[in-house]
């Protein structure tokens, strides 16, 4: 009887929100979606032809989503014959299994456009046509699936739905973009609706949301077609919004939060912006904006007092003073994605070049670069850095480069 009692208490304890929240989340652009990876003892320069290629898996189909790396496996999505599949590989790049998710976007830039989210033994994925699904991490078996268009009255945007799903405790958030079902929180164990937020009733942009954790509440921060939204993760209430002046809908980059301030960069909106967030998270105040800093989908790195990112219009890289918003330096290296590990920036441009850059406050120095010659179609996917390996997805191929310093 006592054993039964203890097991019951343990079961209840494991179901508490605090325990759920403490689980490790593996997701888009690293553990906190900042693009900053916990790598150490990495190479500070590369050979002329780049670091050694450890392996290539070339059976992914079309796609621009990044991989997620666990202790034993790699998970990544790809589109084959209009269908999205979740692929599982081992750490040597060997194929293990694939699971059919649903219809994938093929109207323009065909392919998967999001990154899996892993919490515990479950994987959460979404497709360009709005299929949200939960799979068992060991077997790939689908546990539940929701169609945001048909089940949640969602609406499609210009380039296909592209968010990498966000999890907070027992909730997984998605953006159908319906007039009355703008943002929805689903029970991540069953797929059932927890709450529905009308937001501003706008069509979705392409942003993978950020979770801002405050003492009084957690806030989901994401973009619709014409605004940045702050939504209380407990009940879906809209706390605030920040209008985008541009007419386009290409708001892709995940915002960044640090010490009471929100930073975001858009290509079709206000450019680079710093917002002050009130202590309770209910009010925002604009501190500065710089329209010249207009990265569309390559992300950015906030490191100490500077922001590092690409310029879409000027096809170069900028360092930007985070206190004033003024551009401090530029680097000629065409536009693309930005990541960080072990004191260095990893920049990957749309021409297929990867650069290793040393950030020195307001200045940037290009140390090494090489060109990706394998794979297919556009160079849009964000690289991932994990345990001394640089993972680069180029269309149908996932490439693993050895960047560990063995000396």
N, C-alpha and C positions, 0 to 999 in steps of 0.2 A: 504494500500500500504506500509506503514511504517512497519507494523508487518511482511509482506512478506519479506521486505528488511532485517529486523533484523534476521528473521529465516534463510534466505539465508546466511547471514554473519556467523551466528552460525554454520550452516552446514559446511561451508568452513573451519571455525576455527577448528572444531572437526576433520577435515580431515588432518590437518597439521601434518607433521612428528614428530614435537616436542611433540604434544599432544598424538600421538600414542605411542611415546617412554616412556611417563610418566605413562602409564597404568601399574598397578601391574601385574607381571608375576608370576604365581605359577608353579613350575616345579621341575625337577630332583634335588635332594640334596639341596632343599631350594631355596630361592629367588635369590641367585647368584651362585648356583651350587657348593658351597664351602663345604657343609656338616655341616655348622654351623647354628644352629637354635636359634631363639629368644625366648627361654624359660626362665622364672624366677621363683624363689621360688620352685625349684624342689628338690626332695629327694636327700640327699647326701649319703645315704646308703639304702639298701633294706633288707627286711626280708629274712630269709634263703631260702624260696621257691620263692622269687621274689616279685615284686609289685603285687597288686591285679589285676586280670584279670576282666576288665569291661564287655567285650563281645567278641564273636567270630562269624565271618561270614565265613562259610565253603563251599560256592558254587561258588568259583572263577574259578575252573578248574586249569590247569597247568600254572605256570608262576613264573617269578623272578623279575618282575617290581614292583616298589614301588607305594603307593597311593599318590594322591595329595588331600589336605584338603582345602576346602573353608569355608566360614562362616556358611554354612548350610549343605554341602554335602561332600562326599568322592567319588573320581573317581579313578578307577583302572582297568587294563586290565587283561584278562585271556583267556586261550585256552581251548575249549571244542570240542572234536571230530574234530580236525584239524582247527577249526575256532577261530579267535580272536574276543572277545567281549569287549566292553567298558561297565563297570558296574558303576552304580550310587547307592550309599547308603546314608542314612541319618547319622547324627553324633552318633546315637545309634546303628549303624550297621544294620539297617533294609534295605532290598532290595527295591529299587525304580524302576529301569529299567535297561535293557541292550540293547546295539546296536551292531549288527553284523558289523565288520570292514572288514574282509577278511581272506584269507588263512594265517595260522600261522605256524611257524617252528616246525617240529616234527621229523626231521632226527636224531638229537642228542639233549639231554637235552630238550625234548619237552616243549613248553610253551612260553608265552609272555616274552619278554626280554627288555621292555622299559617302561618309565613312561610318562603319559600324560603331556602336557603343556597347561596351561589355561591362556588366555589373554582376558579380558573383559568377554563377554558371549559366547566365543568360546573355544572349546577344540581341540587340535591337537595331533594326535596319529600316530604311525607307527607300522608295523608288521615285523616279521622276514623274510617274503617273499617280503618286500618292498612296501606294501600298505601304503600310506600316506593319512590321512583323516582329515577333519575338521567337527566337530559336534556342534550343538546347545547345550549349557550347560543345558538348562532347560528341553528340550524334548528328547535329544539324537538323533535328526534327523540329518542325514548326509547332509551337505551343499555342499561339494565337495570331490572328491577322486581322487588320482593319483597313478598309478602303476609304481613304479620306474624301475622295470625290463622291462616291455613291453612298457611303454610310454616314459621312459627316458633312455632306452638302458643300464640299470644297470647290475651289476654282483653280484652274491652271493658269500659270503665268507664261511669259514669252519663251523662256528657255527650259522649262521643266522644273518641278519642285526639287530643291537641292539641299535641304537642311539635314545635318547630321543630328540625330535625335539626342535630346538632353534629358537626363534623369535626375530627380531630386527625391531621395527616400523611396517611397512606394509609387511615385508618379513618373511617367514618361510623357514629355510634352511634344505636341506636334502642331503644325499650323496648316489647317485645311484652307484658310483664307476665305471662308464663307462670310456672307454679310452678317449672319447671326451666330456663326460658328467659326469665329476668326482664329482663336487659339483654343486648343483642347488639351486637358490633362487626362491621361488614361491610367488605370491601375496597371502597373507594369507586370503584374503576375497573371492577370486575367484579360487585359485589353478593354475592360469595361470603363465607361466614362465616369470620371470623378467630378470634373467641372467643365463648363464651357464659358469662354470669355468672348464677348462681342468685340472687344478691343475698339478699333475705329472702323471695323467692317471693311477693311481694304484687302486687296489681292496680296498674296505673299510676295516678298522679295526672295532672296536666295541665301539668307543668313542662317548659319548654325548658331543657335542662341548661346548666351552667356548666363550663368547663374551667379548672381551677386549675393553673398552671404553676409547679412547684417545681424546684430544681436536681436533685433525685434522682428525680422522677417527675412525670407529669401526672395530675391527678385529675378524673374526671367526677363532678360533684355534681348530684344530681337527687332528686326526690321520688317515692315510691310512695304508696299510699293512706294508710299510717300511719307513714312514716318518711322522714327525709332520709338519702340514701346517699352515701358517698364510695367510688368505685370506681377502682382503678388502671387507667389507660387502656391500659397495655401488655398486660395479660393478663386483665383482668376480675375480679381478686381484690377482694373486699369488704374495705375497710380499716377502716371504721367506719360506724355508723348512729346517728341521733338520733330517738327516738320522738316522734310527735305525740300529744298528749293528747286532742285532739278526736276525735269519731266520724266526721266528714265526710271527704270525699276531695278537697276543693277547695284543693289546694296547687298554685298556678299560677305564682307569681312566681319568676323566675330569681334565685338567690342572688347575692351580691356578695362578692368577695374583695379584701382590701387589707392589706398589711403584716402578714401572719400571722393575720389575723382573717377569719372568715366571718360574713356577716350574711344573715338571711333573714326574710321576713314571710309569714305564712299567715293565711287566714281561718277555716279549720276545724281549726287546730292550736294551736301554742304562742304565736301572735301574733308579735311582733317579738323576734328572738333574736340574740345575739352569741356566737360560738364562737371559742375560741382553737385554731388548728391547729398541731400540732407541726411542727418544722422539716422532718422527713421525711414529713409528711403522714399519718402512721399513727394519730394520736391527736387527739381533739377534747376540749375542756374548755369547758363552758358558763360564760360570764362574766355574762350577765344575760338576762332575758326580760321582756317587757311585754305581757300578754294584751290590753290595751286597744288596742294598735296592730295592727289586724286587717284590713289590706288583702287582698282576695281575689285580684284578678287585674290590678290597675292598675300593678304595678311600683313601684319606689322609687328615689330618687336619694341616694347617699351623697356629700356634698360637704364636704370638710374635716372638721369635728367634728360634723356634723349630718346626719341622715337626714330626707328629705322624702317624704311619702307620704299617701295617702288613708286614712280610717277607714271601713270598711264599715258598722259598727254605728251610728256617730254621724254618718255622711254629711257629713264635713268633711275638711279637710286638716290634717295634723300636721307639726310639726318636732320631731325627737326627738334628744336628746343622745346621741351615739354612744359616749360614755365611760360614762355611767350608765344609759342606757336610758330616762330620764325624759322625758316629753313637755314641750317648752319653749313651744310656741305652737300655736294652732289657727286655721284660716281657714275661714269659712263659704263653701263652694262645691260642695257635694254630692260624692259619691264618683266616682272614675274613674282615668284613667291619668296618669302623671308622666314627663316627659322634660326634658332640659336642653340648652341651647346658649348660648354667648356670654354667660354670666353670668345667664341667666334660666331660670326653670322654665316649662314649657309643660304646663298641666294641662287635661285633656279629660274632662268629666264625663258621666255616663250620661243626662243630660237634653239633651245636645247642645251644651253651652257649652264654649268653649275660653278659658282664661284665661292671661294673661301675668303671671307672679309674680316679684317680685324677692326672692331669698333673702338675708337679712342675718343670718347666724349663726342665733341661736335664733328670729328673727322672720321673718315672711313678709308681703309687701305685694302685694296684687292691683293691678296697674297698668292692665290693659285686659282686655276680654273681648268675645266675640261668639258668636252661635249658628249652628250648622250647620243649614241649612234644606234641603239637598239630600241625596239618598240614601234609603236604606230601612232599616227595622227598628232593632235596638238599636245604641247607640253604645258598642261595646266595643273596637274596633280601636285599637291604639297608633299614634299619628302618627309620622312620620319627618321629619327635618330634613336637607336636603342642598343645599348650594350656594345658600343664600338662599331656598329654597323649603320651605314646610311642606306635607307631603303628608298628607291625612286620608282614610282609607277609611271610608265609611259605607255598609255593605251593598253594593248593586250599583254604587255610585259611588266613584271615586277623584277627589279634589279637590286641586288644586295652588294654593297661596296664595303670593303674593310677599311675603316678609318681609325682603328685603334693603334695607338703608339706603342709598339712592342719594345722600344729601346729602354 
